Amino acid sequence: MTIPKVIDKREIWLDGLSLQAADVLKKFQKRQVNGITPTNTETNIIDLCGGYLYLLELAKEHGLFESDDPFNLFEKETLH
């Protein structure tokens, strides 16, 4: 008998976004290594992605996902 696992859809959604943000940062880093200076808009995107990753890590470190969603945007899902 398998025990169902309850997952937090917030964390899955935000982790998916973190993969996308990391991919964007890698692409811009590769461009910079190749001597391409980012535009002001690209610099803003780099800052936004870096800030997102930083805040997500803080949220995890401080147990944000251990509490219920105060906005009721996401419900937990049971995997069987």
Rosetta blueprint (number, residue, H / E / L):
1 M L
2 T L
3 I L
4 P L
5 K E
6 V E
7 I E
8 D E
9 K H
10 R H
11 E H
12 I H
13 W H
14 L H
15 D H
16 G H
17 L H
18 S H
19 L H
20 Q H
21 A H
22 A H
23 D H
24 V H
25 L H
26 K H
27 K H
28 F H
29 Q H
30 K H
31 R H
32 Q H
33 V H
34 N L
35 G L
36 I L
37 T L
38 P L
39 T L
40 N H
41 T H
42 E H
43 T H
44 N H
45 I H
46 I H
47 D H
48 L H
49 C H
50 G H
51 G H
52 Y H
53 L H
54 Y H
55 L H
56 L H
57 E H
58 L H
59 A H
60 K H
61 E H
62 H L
63 G L
64 L H
65 F H
66 E H
67 S L
68 D L
69 D L
70 P L
71 F L
72 N L
73 L L
74 F L
75 E L
76 K E
77 E E
78 T E
79 L E
80 H L
